[in-house]
């Protein structure tokens, strides 16, 4: 009898031990640093409703995120640029989650408040090198950009038609680094996601149009790019459920909450 009780107790211990150590389902996200606030908010909301799911995010940049999906190192890649034809031909699929404005930013002390798209291109390609040429202070312009492979850089250079011609002083690896660097240098100019901006930098209007949610919705602002989920294989389990939530009407309030524009086919 004593032996039987011991065995029952042991079995009960194993049972409860197994329950307490049960593994959560994991969803791995990898890519765009500009999408940090968006995926952070969506992940937080989803995990509150689905505590059995653990969502991880590795902010490596759009190019690295696309490569991670291609090499099966994550479930969903995050990109702030459209996929290239060769990437689609390799079996990758894009889903637009939201639209974002690429803000051209300067230090708040800079008196310049508006530039034409042509002037932006001339600045970043080195044709305009001093702020006084634009009616500003007599200071050399310091160009701050993102690293090769960044979706923000790709979107900015594609729209301004400055691919491979930008004369960057610094090429930084995250949106936050660009904002911090511009905020600490009165002569600097850079570009960053609208939703990542705070009071530490000033966003310039382009062709007289401010970079804000309304101008992006109205398609009047020149520098607009997509926030995309990149997938390779058919998603299953928690990955598919999170993907479905993020691309459904349920996600709309949270997309708007972080200052992004809902894609019309959402």
KEROLO-994139 format. One line per 8 residues: number of its first residue (from 1); their letters; for each residue x, y, z of N, C-alpha, C. Coordinates in Angstrom, 2 decimals, decimal comma. Layout:
N
NUM) a) X:Y:Z:X:Y:Z:X:Y:Z; ...
***
This chain:
266
1) xxxxxxxx) 0,82:-1,20:0,00:0,00:0,00:0,00:0,86:1,26:0,00; 1,88:1,22:0,87:2,80:2,34:0,96:3,51:2,56:-0,37; 3,89:1,42:-1,02:4,58:1,49:-2,32:3,67:2,10:-3,38; 2,36:1,71:-3,33:1,39:2,22:-4,29:1,21:3,74:-4,13; 1,13:4,18:-2,86:0,97:5,61:-2,60:2,17:6,40:-3,11; 3,34:5,82:-2,94:4,56:6,48:-3,43:4,54:6,62:-4,94; 4,10:5,56:-5,61:4,04:5,59:-7,08:3,03:6,61:-7,56; 1,88:6,66:-6,86:0,86:7,64:-7,25:1,38:9,07:-7,07
9) xxxxxxxx) 2,06:9,29:-5,94:2,64:10,60:-5,68:3,67:10,99:-6,71; 4,48:10,03:-7,13:5,50:10,29:-8,15:4,87:10,63:-9,49; 3,83:9,89:-9,84:3,15:10,15:-11,10:2,49:11,53:-11,10; 1,91:11,88:-9,94:1,29:13,21:-9,82:2,32:14,32:-9,98; 3,49:14,13:-9,37:4,58:15,11:-9,48:5,03:15,28:-10,91; 5,17:14,16:-11,61:5,59:14,23:-13,03:4,56:14,95:-13,87; 3,26:14,64:-13,58:2,18:15,26:-14,35:2,18:16,77:-14,20; 2,25:17,23:-12,92:2,24:18,68:-12,68:3,52:19,34:-13,17
17) xxxxxxxx) 4,62:18,62:-13,09:5,89:19,15:-13,59:5,82:19,36:-15,08; 5,21:18,39:-15,78:5,07:18,50:-17,23:4,20:19,66:-17,62; 3,12:19,90:-16,82:2,22:21,00:-17,12:2,92:22,35:-16,93; 3,69:22,47:-15,85:4,34:23,75:-15,55:5,44:24,07:-16,54; 6,02:23,06:-17,19:7,12:23,28:-18,12:6,67:23,23:-19,58; 5,32:23,18:-19,79:4,83:23,10:-21,16:5,33:24,32:-21,93; 5,78:24,08:-23,15:6,39:25,13:-23,94:5,34:25,99:-24,62; 5,63:27,29:-24,70:4,78:28,20:-25,45:5,05:28,05:-26,94
25) xxxxxxxx) 4,04:28,39:-27,74:4,26:28,44:-29,18:5,03:29,73:-29,49; 6,04:29,63:-30,33:6,88:30,79:-30,63:6,61:31,31:-32,04; 6,54:32,63:-32,16:6,45:33,30:-33,46:7,67:34,21:-33,57; 8,49:33,99:-34,58:9,72:34,78:-34,71:9,59:35,79:-35,85; 9,86:37,06:-35,51:9,84:38,17:-36,47:11,25:38,71:-36,61; 11,62:39,10:-37,83:12,99:39,56:-38,08:12,97:40,60:-39,19; 13,63:41,75:-38,95:13,74:42,72:-40,04:13,70:44,17:-39,63; 12,93:44,95:-40,37:12,92:46,41:-40,32:12,92:47,00:-38,91
33) xxxxxxxx) 13,88:47,90:-38,65:13,90:48,60:-37,37:12,81:49,67:-37,32; 12,37:50,16:-38,48:11,32:51,17:-38,53:9,98:50,62:-38,07; 9,82:49,30:-38,14:8,54:48,68:-37,79:8,48:48,28:-36,32; 9,48:48,70:-35,55:9,56:48,28:-34,14:8,31:48,64:-33,35; 7,85:49,88:-33,46:6,70:50,32:-32,67:5,43:49,57:-33,11; 5,27:49,38:-34,42:4,10:48,68:-34,94:4,05:47,24:-34,44; 5,13:46,48:-34,68:5,10:45,06:-34,30:5,12:44,90:-32,78; 5,71:45,86:-32,08:5,69:45,82:-30,62:4,28:45,94:-30,09
41) xxxxxxxx) 3,51:46,88:-30,65:2,13:47,08:-30,22:1,25:45,88:-30,58; 1,36:45,42:-31,83:0,56:44,28:-32,27:0,90:43,02:-31,47; 2,18:42,82:-31,20:2,60:41,65:-30,43:2,06:41,70:-29,01; 2,13:42,87:-28,40:1,66:43,02:-27,02:0,16:42,72:-26,92; -0,62:43,26:-27,85:-2,07:43,04:-27,84:-2,38:41,57:-28,07; -1,69:40,97:-29,04:-1,96:39,56:-29,36:-1,60:38,65:-28,20; -0,47:38,89:-27,56:-0,02:38,02:-26,48:-0,91:38,14:-25,24; -1,53:39,30:-25,03:-2,46:39,43:-23,91:-3,67:38,53:-24,10
49) xxxxxxxx) -4,11:38,42:-25,35:-5,25:37,57:-25,65:-4,85:36,12:-25,87; -3,57:35,90:-26,12:-3,07:34,54:-26,37:-1,79:34,30:-25,57; -1,92:34,17:-24,25:-0,73:34,05:-23,38:0,10:32,81:-23,63; -0,44:31,86:-24,39:0,33:30,65:-24,71:1,31:30,87:-25,86; 1,30:32,09:-26,42:2,17:32,41:-27,56:3,26:33,38:-27,14; 4,47:33,12:-27,58:5,62:33,99:-27,30:6,12:34,55:-28,63; 6,07:35,88:-28,80:6,49:36,52:-30,05:7,83:37,21:-29,84; 8,80:36,88:-30,66:10,12:37,50:-30,57:10,38:38,34:-31,82
57) xxxxxxxx) 11,11:39,44:-31,62:11,41:40,37:-32,72:12,89:40,71:-32,71; 13,54:40,48:-33,85:14,96:40,78:-34,00:15,11:41,93:-34,99; 15,43:43,16:-34,53:15,50:44,33:-35,41:16,81:44,39:-36,20; 16,88:43,68:-37,28:18,12:43,55:-38,06:18,16:44,44:-39,29; 17,01:45,02:-39,69:16,93:45,78:-40,94:16,18:44,98:-42,00; 15,60:45,67:-42,95:14,74:45,03:-43,95:15,46:43,96:-44,76; 16,65:44,29:-45,27:17,39:43,33:-46,09:17,71:42,06:-45,34; 18,13:42,21:-44,08:18,47:41,04:-43,27:17,23:40,23:-42,93
65) xxxxxxxx) 16,11:40,91:-42,72:14,85:40,22:-42,43:14,38:39,40:-43,62; 14,49:39,97:-44,81:14,10:39,25:-46,02:14,99:38,01:-46,20; 16,27:38,17:-45,96:17,19:37,04:-46,06:16,88:35,97:-45,01; 16,49:36,39:-43,82:16,17:35,45:-42,75:14,98:34,57:-43,13; 13,97:35,17:-43,77:12,82:34,40:-44,24:13,27:33,42:-45,32; 14,06:33,91:-46,26:14,53:33,07:-47,35:15,29:31,86:-46,84; 16,04:32,04:-45,76:16,86:30,96:-45,20:16,15:30,20:-44,08; 14,84:30,45:-43,94:14,01:29,75:-42,94:14,51:29,97:-41,51
73) xxxxxxxx) 15,02:31,17:-41,22:15,49:31,48:-39,87:14,46:32,27:-39,06; 13,33:32,59:-39,66:12,24:33,24:-38,93:10,93:32,91:-39,62; 9,83:33,17:-38,92:8,51:32,89:-39,50:8,05:34,00:-40,43; 8,22:35,26:-39,97:7,76:36,42:-40,74:8,87:37,45:-40,81; 9,20:37,88:-42,01:10,17:38,95:-42,19:9,45:40,29:-42,19; 10,15:41,32:-41,79:9,59:42,67:-41,73:10,38:43,56:-42,69; 9,69:44,19:-43,62:10,38:45,02:-44,60:9,67:46,35:-44,77; 10,45:47,41:-44,87:9,88:48,74:-45,14:10,15:49,14:-46,59
81) xxxxxxxx) 10,28:48,17:-47,43:10,33:48,39:-48,88:9,62:47,23:-49,58; 9,21:47,46:-50,83:8,60:46,39:-51,60:9,65:45,34:-51,96; 9,21:44,12:-52,14:10,12:43,07:-52,58:10,56:43,33:-54,01; 11,78:42,96:-54,30:12,29:43,05:-55,66:11,82:41,83:-56,45; 11,85:41,95:-57,77:11,34:40,86:-58,61:12,09:39,55:-58,36; 13,41:39,65:-58,16:14,17:38,42:-57,93:13,81:37,78:-56,60; 13,40:38,59:-55,63:12,99:38,05:-54,34:11,64:37,34:-54,46; 10,75:37,92:-55,26:9,46:37,26:-55,50:9,66:35,96:-56,28
89) xxxxxxxx) 10,56:36,00:-57,25:10,84:34,81:-58,05:11,46:33,69:-57,21; 12,09:34,07:-56,10:12,69:33,08:-55,20:11,66:32,47:-54,25; 10,39:32,89:-54,40:9,32:32,28:-53,61:8,81:33,10:-52,45; 9,27:34,35:-52,33:8,84:35,18:-51,21:7,54:35,91:-51,57; 6,73:36,14:-50,55:5,44:36,81:-50,73:5,38:38,01:-49,81; 4,82:39,13:-50,30:4,69:40,34:-49,49:3,23:40,63:-49,19; 2,99:41,11:-47,98:1,66:41,55:-47,56:1,80:42,92:-46,91; 1,16:43,92:-47,48:1,25:45,27:-46,92:0,38:45,37:-45,67
97) xxxxxxxx) 0,99:45,76:-44,57:0,29:45,89:-43,29:-0,13:47,34:-43,06; 0,71:48,29:-43,45:0,42:49,71:-43,22:1,30:50,54:-44,15; 0,99:51,83:-44,20:1,80:52,79:-44,96:2,43:53,79:-43,99; 3,66:54,19:-44,32:4,41:55,10:-43,45:5,04:56,20:-44,29; 5,18:57,37:-43,71:5,89:58,45:-44,37:7,35:58,44:-43,96; 8,23:58,69:-44,92:9,64:58,88:-44,61:9,85:60,37:-44,41; 10,11:60,74:-43,18:10,28:62,15:-42,85:11,73:62,58:-43,11; 11,90:63,72:-43,74:13,23:64,33:-43,88:13,40:65,19:-42,64
105) xxxxxxxx) 14,42:64,89:-41,84:14,53:65,52:-40,52:15,79:66,37:-40,38; 15,66:67,42:-39,60:16,79:68,29:-39,26:16,73:68,58:-37,77; 17,78:69,20:-37,28:17,83:69,64:-35,89:16,80:70,75:-35,67; 16,13:70,79:-34,52:15,13:71,83:-34,27:15,67:73,26:-34,37; 16,98:73,45:-34,23:17,58:74,78:-34,33:17,70:75,26:-35,78; 17,54:74,35:-36,73:17,67:74,70:-38,14:16,45:75,54:-38,57; 16,66:76,72:-39,16:15,53:77,58:-39,54:14,78:77,09:-40,78; 15,37:76,18:-41,55:14,70:75,67:-42,74:13,50:74,82:-42,33
113) xxxxxxxx) 12,36:75,00:-43,01:11,17:74,22:-42,66:10,55:73,50:-43,87; 10,97:73,89:-45,08:10,39:73,27:-46,28:11,45:73,15:-47,37; 11,43:72,02:-48,08:12,31:71,81:-49,22:11,50:71,17:-50,34; 11,93:71,39:-51,57:11,34:70,65:-52,68:12,01:69,28:-52,75; 11,37:68,34:-53,43:11,96:67,00:-53,56:13,28:67,10:-54,33; 13,35:68,02:-55,30:14,59:68,21:-56,06:15,71:68,74:-55,16; 15,38:69,66:-54,26:16,39:70,16:-53,33:16,89:69,06:-52,39; 15,99:68,20:-51,95:16,39:67,07:-51,10:17,39:66,19:-51,85
121) xxxxxxxx) 17,09:65,90:-53,11:18,00:65,09:-53,92:19,34:65,78:-54,09; 19,33:67,08:-54,35:20,58:67,82:-54,54:21,41:67,87:-53,27; 20,75:67,92:-52,12:21,47:67,91:-50,84:22,18:66,57:-50,65; 21,43:65,49:-50,82:21,99:64,18:-50,51:23,00:63,68:-51,55; 22,99:64,27:-52,74:23,99:63,89:-53,74:25,17:64,85:-53,76; 25,17:65,84:-52,87:26,31:66,72:-52,74:26,31:67,93:-53,65; 25,22:68,18:-54,37:25,16:69,37:-55,23:24,94:70,63:-54,39; 24,22:70,50:-53,30:24,05:71,59:-52,33:24,77:71,16:-51,07
129) xxxxxxxx) 25,74:71,95:-50,62:26,59:71,53:-49,51:26,54:72,44:-48,29; 25,88:73,60:-48,42:25,83:74,53:-47,30:24,40:75,02:-47,12; 23,95:75,12:-45,88:22,57:75,53:-45,61:22,28:76,95:-46,12; 23,30:77,79:-46,25:23,06:79,16:-46,70:22,57:79,19:-48,15; 22,86:78,14:-48,92:22,37:78,05:-50,30:20,85:77,90:-50,34; 20,26:77,54:-49,21:18,81:77,34:-49,12:18,15:78,41:-48,25; 18,93:79,44:-47,89:18,41:80,49:-47,04:18,59:80,23:-45,56; 19,40:79,24:-45,23:19,65:78,90:-43,83:20,95:79,48:-43,32
137) xxxxxxxx) 21,46:78,87:-42,26:22,71:79,32:-41,65:23,91:78,96:-42,52; 25,00:79,68:-42,33:26,23:79,39:-43,06:26,94:78,21:-42,37; 26,46:77,02:-42,66:26,99:75,80:-42,08:27,03:74,69:-43,13; 28,10:73,91:-43,10:28,19:72,76:-43,99:27,11:71,75:-43,63; 26,45:71,21:-44,64:25,39:70,23:-44,41:26,03:68,86:-44,12; 25,59:68,24:-43,05:26,08:66,92:-42,66:25,00:65,89:-42,98; 25,32:64,96:-43,88:24,34:64,00:-44,36:24,37:62,71:-43,53; 23,22:62,37:-42,95:23,08:61,17:-42,14:22,10:60,23:-42,83
145) xxxxxxxx) 22,51:58,98:-43,04:21,63:58,03:-43,70:21,66:56,67:-43,03; 20,98:55,73:-43,65:20,94:54,36:-43,15:21,91:53,49:-43,93; 22,15:52,31:-43,38:23,10:51,38:-43,99:22,51:50,74:-45,25; 23,37:50,22:-46,12:22,91:49,49:-47,30:22,08:48,30:-46,82; 20,95:48,06:-47,48:20,06:46,99:-47,07:18,88:47,49:-46,26; 18,94:48,73:-45,80:17,83:49,32:-45,04:16,65:49,61:-45,97; 15,45:49,25:-45,53:14,26:49,54:-46,31:13,97:51,03:-46,37; 14,29:51,73:-45,29:14,08:53,19:-45,28:14,99:53,85:-46,31
153) xxxxxxxx) 16,23:53,43:-46,33:17,17:53,99:-47,32:16,71:53,67:-48,73; 16,30:52,43:-48,97:15,85:52,03:-50,30:14,66:52,89:-50,74; 13,69:53,08:-49,82:12,52:53,88:-50,16:12,89:55,33:-50,43; 13,73:55,88:-49,57:14,14:57,28:-49,73:14,88:57,49:-51,05; 15,87:56,64:-51,32:16,68:56,83:-52,52:15,90:56,53:-53,80; 14,95:55,61:-53,74:14,14:55,30:-54,92:13,24:56,48:-55,27; 12,58:57,04:-54,27:11,65:58,15:-54,52:12,38:59,42:-54,94; 13,54:59,67:-54,33:14,31:60,88:-54,67:15,23:60,68:-55,87
161) xxxxxxxx) 15,26:59,44:-56,38:16,10:59,09:-57,54:17,58:59,39:-57,27; 18,03:58,96:-56,10:19,43:59,21:-55,70:20,19:57,91:-55,43; 19,68:56,78:-55,94:20,32:55,49:-55,68:21,81:55,51:-56,04; 22,63:55,07:-55,11:24,08:54,92:-55,27:24,81:56,26:-55,45; 24,11:57,37:-55,24:24,74:58,68:-55,42:24,76:59,54:-54,15; 24,20:59,03:-53,06:24,17:59,81:-51,83:25,55:59,89:-51,19; 25,88:61,07:-50,71:27,21:61,32:-50,13:27,14:61,36:-48,60; 26,79:60,24:-48,01:26,58:60,22:-46,56:27,87:60,45:-45,77
169) xxxxxxxx) 27,74:61,24:-44,71:28,83:61,37:-43,75:28,83:60,15:-42,82; 27,62:59,71:-42,45:27,47:58,53:-41,61:26,34:57,66:-42,14; 26,54:56,34:-42,09:25,51:55,37:-42,46:25,23:54,54:-41,21; 24,06:54,73:-40,62:23,74:54,15:-39,33:22,79:52,96:-39,48; 22,75:52,12:-38,45:22,06:50,83:-38,56:20,65:50,80:-38,00; 20,14:51,94:-37,52:18,76:51,93:-37,03:18,14:53,31:-37,15; 16,82:53,32:-37,17:16,07:54,58:-37,20:16,41:55,45:-35,99; 16,46:54,81:-34,83:16,76:55,55:-33,60:18,11:56,23:-33,63
177) xxxxxxxx) 19,10:55,56:-34,23:20,45:56,15:-34,32:20,45:57,39:-35,21; 19,69:57,34:-36,30:19,60:58,51:-37,19:18,97:59,68:-36,45; 17,88:59,43:-35,76:17,19:60,50:-35,03:18,10:61,10:-33,95; 18,78:60,25:-33,20:19,68:60,72:-32,15:20,81:61,57:-32,71; 21,39:61,13:-33,82:22,51:61,84:-34,42:22,09:63,21:-34,96; 20,95:63,26:-35,64:20,45:64,54:-36,18:20,07:65,49:-35,04; 19,51:64,93:-33,99:19,07:65,78:-32,86:20,24:66,44:-32,13; 21,43:65,87:-32,28:22,60:66,40:-31,57:23,52:67,24:-32,45
185) xxxxxxxx) 23,13:67,45:-33,73:23,97:68,20:-34,65:23,14:69,23:-35,43; 23,30:70,53:-35,15:22,51:71,57:-35,82:22,70:71,62:-37,34; 23,77:71,01:-37,85:24,05:71,05:-39,29:23,55:69,81:-40,02; 23,02:68,85:-39,30:22,70:67,54:-39,88:21,32:67,50:-40,53; 21,21:66,59:-41,49:19,93:66,25:-42,11:19,92:64,74:-42,31; 18,76:64,14:-42,12:18,64:62,70:-42,30:17,21:62,35:-42,67; 16,89:61,08:-42,59:15,52:60,64:-42,87:15,17:59,50:-41,92; 13,88:59,44:-41,57:13,43:58,43:-40,62:11,93:58,23:-40,75
193) xxxxxxxx) 11,48:57,12:-40,20:10,05:56,81:-40,21:9,26:57,86:-39,44; 8,15:58,30:-40,00:7,29:59,28:-39,35:6,86:58,81:-37,96; 6,49:57,54:-37,85:5,95:57,06:-36,58:6,99:56,99:-35,47; 8,27:57,10:-35,83:9,34:57,03:-34,83:9,74:58,40:-34,30; 9,19:59,47:-34,88:9,65:60,81:-34,53:9,11:61,30:-33,19; 9,91:62,15:-32,56:9,50:62,84:-31,34:9,87:64,30:-31,45; 9,99:64,96:-30,33:10,29:66,39:-30,33:11,77:66,71:-30,51; 12,62:65,69:-30,55:14,06:65,93:-30,61:14,53:66,35:-31,99
201) xxxxxxxx) 13,69:66,13:-33,03:14,04:66,53:-34,39:12,85:67,23:-35,03; 13,11:67,92:-36,15:12,04:68,61:-36,88:11,88:67,97:-38,25; 10,64:67,60:-38,58:10,34:67,04:-39,89:10,04:68,17:-40,86; 10,72:68,20:-42,00:10,50:69,23:-43,00:9,29:68,88:-43,86; 8,58:69,89:-44,30:7,56:69,65:-45,32:8,27:69,54:-46,67; 7,69:68,77:-47,57:8,28:68,54:-48,89:7,31:69,09:-49,94; 7,80:69,98:-50,78:6,95:70,64:-51,78:5,75:71,31:-51,12; 5,96:71,83:-49,90:4,90:72,52:-49,19:3,91:71,63:-48,46
209) xxxxxxxx) 4,13:70,32:-48,51:3,21:69,36:-47,87:3,86:68,77:-46,63; 3,22:68,88:-45,47:3,82:68,33:-44,25:3,81:66,81:-44,24; 4,73:66,25:-43,49:4,77:64,79:-43,33:3,89:64,45:-42,13; 2,63:64,11:-42,41:1,72:63,70:-41,33:0,75:62,66:-41,87; -0,02:62,10:-40,96:-0,93:61,01:-41,32:-1,93:61,46:-42,39; -2,47:62,65:-42,26:-3,48:63,13:-43,20:-2,92:63,24:-44,62; -1,71:63,80:-44,76:-1,14:63,98:-46,10:-0,77:62,64:-46,73; -0,45:61,65:-45,90:-0,17:60,30:-46,41:-1,47:59,65:-46,86
217) xxxxxxxx) -2,52:59,78:-46,06:-3,82:59,24:-46,44:-4,32:59,85:-47,74; -4,09:61,14:-47,89:-4,55:61,86:-49,09:-3,60:61,66:-50,28; -2,50:60,95:-50,04:-1,49:60,68:-51,07:-0,91:61,97:-51,65; -0,73:62,97:-50,79:-0,14:64,24:-51,22:1,33:64,34:-50,86; 1,73:63,64:-49,80:3,13:63,68:-49,36:3,97:62,79:-50,27; 5,15:63,27:-50,65:5,95:62,60:-51,68:6,63:61,32:-51,22; 7,06:61,28:-49,96:7,90:60,16:-49,51:7,09:59,17:-48,66; 6,42:58,26:-49,34:5,59:57,25:-48,67:6,11:55,87:-49,03
225) xxxxxxxx) 6,17:54,97:-48,03:6,63:53,60:-48,28:5,77:52,62:-47,48; 5,79:51,34:-47,86:4,96:50,35:-47,17:5,68:49,70:-46,00; 4,91:49,20:-45,04:5,40:48,29:-44,02:4,84:46,91:-44,38; 5,74:45,96:-44,58:5,37:44,69:-45,19:5,74:43,49:-44,33; 4,86:42,48:-44,34:5,20:41,16:-43,83:5,69:40,33:-45,01; 6,82:39,67:-44,81:7,39:38,81:-45,86:7,33:37,36:-45,39; 6,75:36,51:-46,23:6,66:35,09:-45,90:7,15:34,25:-47,07; 7,49:33,02:-46,75:7,99:32,11:-47,78:7,10:30,88:-47,91
233) xxxxxxxx) 6,86:30,24:-46,79:6,03:29,04:-46,79:4,68:29,35:-46,17; 3,73:28,43:-46,32:2,43:28,60:-45,70:2,58:28,58:-44,18; 2,08:29,62:-43,55:2,19:29,70:-42,09:1,21:28,75:-41,43; 1,60:28,28:-40,25:0,75:27,37:-39,49:0,72:27,79:-38,03; -0,27:27,29:-37,31:-0,32:27,48:-35,86:-0,31:28,93:-35,44; 0,49:29,23:-34,43:0,53:30,58:-33,85:1,00:31,62:-34,87; 1,92:31,25:-35,75:2,42:32,19:-36,75:1,31:32,66:-37,67; 0,48:31,71:-38,11:-0,63:32,06:-38,99:-1,66:32,90:-38,24
241) xxxxxxxx) -1,92:32,54:-36,98:-2,92:33,27:-36,20:-2,48:34,71:-35,96; -1,19:34,91:-35,66:-0,69:36,28:-35,47:-0,74:37,05:-36,79; -0,35:36,41:-37,88:-0,41:37,03:-39,21:-1,84:37,44:-39,54; -2,79:36,54:-39,30:-4,20:36,83:-39,59:-4,71:38,00:-38,75; -4,32:38,03:-37,49:-4,72:39,14:-36,61:-4,15:40,46:-37,12; -2,87:40,47:-37,48:-2,19:41,70:-37,90:-2,74:42,28:-39,18; -3,33:41,43:-40,01:-3,82:41,88:-41,32:-5,35:41,95:-41,35; -5,96:41,90:-40,18:-7,42:41,95:-40,09:-7,89:43,32:-39,61
249) xxxxxxxx) -9,20:43,51:-39,62:-9,78:44,76:-39,12:-9,52:44,97:-37,63; -9,28:43,89:-36,91:-9,00:44,00:-35,48:-7,71:44,80:-35,22; -6,79:44,77:-36,17:-5,51:45,45:-35,98:-5,57:46,93:-36,33; -6,62:47,36:-37,02:-6,69:48,74:-37,51:-6,50:49,79:-36,41; -7,20:49,69:-35,27:-7,03:50,72:-34,23:-5,59:50,82:-33,73; -4,88:49,69:-33,70:-3,51:49,69:-33,18:-2,52:50,23:-34,22; -2,82:50,02:-35,50:-2,01:50,60:-36,56:-2,12:52,11:-36,53; -3,34:52,60:-36,35:-3,57:54,05:-36,28:-3,00:54,62:-34,99
257) xxxxxxxx) -3,03:53,85:-33,92:-2,53:54,30:-32,62:-1,05:54,66:-32,66; -0,27:53,96:-33,48:1,17:54,23:-33,56:1,51:55,23:-34,66; 0,50:55,86:-35,24:0,74:56,94:-36,19:0,94:56,51:-37,62; 0,49:55,30:-37,95:0,62:54,81:-39,32:-0,72:54,90:-40,05; -0,66:54,75:-41,36:-1,87:54,80:-42,18:-2,25:53,39:-42,58; -3,52:53,05:-42,40:-4,02:51,72:-42,74:-4,05:51,58:-44,26; -3,50:50,50:-44,76:-3,52:50,24:-46,20:-4,96:50,00:-46,64; -5,33:50,53:-47,78:-6,74:50,52:-48,21:-7,32:49,12:-48,36
265) xx) -6,48:48,12:-48,63:-6,99:46,76:-48,79:-6,90:45,95:-47,50; -6,62:46,62:-46,39:-6,48:45,93:-45,10:-7,81:45,28:-44,70
***
